[in-house]
Amino acid sequence: MTKPGDPGHAAAARADAERASTGGLALLELEAGSPGATGTPQGSPRAGGVRAAWTLRRRLLALVAGLLIAMGAVIGVATVTLFHASSVERLDSSLRAAAERADGATGPNVPTNPGLAVREFLSVPGQPDGTLGAIFAGDQSDGAYISQGQFLPAGPVATAALGEVPLDRQVHTVTAGGLGDYRSLAVEIAPDVRIVLALPLDTVSAQTTQLAITVAVVALGGLLLALAVGPFVVRRALQPLERVTETAQAVSERPLDRGDVDLTERVPVDDERTEVGRLGTAFNRMLGHVASALTAREHSERKVRRFVADASHELRTPLASIRGYAELTRLHGGELPPDVTHAISRIEAESVRMTELVEDLLLLARLDEGRELAALPVDLERMLGEAVGDAQAAGPDHDWEVRVTDAATTVVGDEPRLRQVVTNLLANARVHTPEGTHVVASIDRERVGGDDLVVLRVTDDGPGIPPELLGSLFERFARGDSSRSRRAGSTGLGLAIVRAVVEAHAGRVDVESEPGSTVFTVRLPAAPGE
């Protein structure tokens, strides 16, 4: 197994990456062919179906509708039940009165003709229409009912049903065959002689049904009215919350990560005594604390940047003096001991490295302060060719390749700074990859969202960057040397300068990496008219 920096490591890394890719494809095919690999995932909405958001407004409307339905159901059931009970009670009172009138009309004598006796107590004044009556004397019985002032025979089924009514002075409900349901009462007028009177329930049932329909219609109308007016009422009640949301959205869209941020957004508060008013007040207080913290952070960062800039500027002169004295001593005509010569060479090398570090820090400090860069046409294709030539001279053990396009590759910017971007990206590929690595520097044109962009890519087939380092790769003093081969010193500022310079030119830099492929992509706005 080869290690980074060993001959042939780049080819071995490419082979491993191909095997991993092939294995990954096979695994995907196996998963696609396994049961449950296709179809709708469990717990996810079906394809083509979009589930509506269950917002607070929807929940309030659903809650109001549910409460109205429950309240309407309770009131309706209670109203219909009480009305039916009271109607039946009134009917029972009428039945008792009719039974008393019938008892007085028959007298204590045993009737010799049951049919005549039935018509006698049914013809008593005050008996309502529809009254059903029957008399039972031993094994003789007869029954009749009043229909529009006439006496009609009840029939054997109705008479038999009345015969089942017990002599307990209580009112009972019976079904008199085709005549319907009746409330009935049995009265004993002589030994082994009893009369039974019954009043129909059809009127009470019809009134109860009509009341139930009326209550249902009224409740449904009230529910529809509430659902029609409810959205406007809820929307008006939630307007303060919408203002909080709008303010929070406006704050979230502002760049808070750098610069002097002035948070002037506040939520209008109508009444601090309400729940929404207290929420708005607390939100405004939080925004004030955030604004104060951002202001303090910006003041602190300004002091640090100013210190870095001043320190870097002040260190340039003594470093130049140290380097000059070291070179002067080395060029002295006299013979120096080997250990002295080695010490002087080390002093000179470290002074050069320290000077580069100071220059990088000074450049970053100036970019942080927002100093204006030059705005001149820069041909990136020409610059890329020159930079790759320099990189090939510095790293002849790498395989370098340049790919250009026929389209115009001119941008507007500061040429020395853009050259430093290209140089740093190529130096990063040279320093952090083993010998034999193939490095491709390409330039192309893209159109994204109506913007013409010049795209610069630096690709290598080295061992790649660990995923945990990708998020902090462009931070200052970030190093990937623990995982990528380190054959030369690094200040950890090269990629930070790349990002700072690219963003100062209204561009963007990205990185994608996996074993066997690392791609740095720089996108810059193309020069107008190109």
Helices and strands as residue ranges (DSSP letters): H 9-33, H 56-106, H 114-122, E 132-137, E 140-147, E 150-153, H 156-163, E 172-175, G 177-179, E 181-190, E 193-200, H 202-237, H 239-252, H 275-330, H 338-368, E 376-379, H 380-394, E 399-403, E 410-413, H 415-431, E 438-448, E 451-460, H 467-470, H 494-504, E 508-514, E 517-525
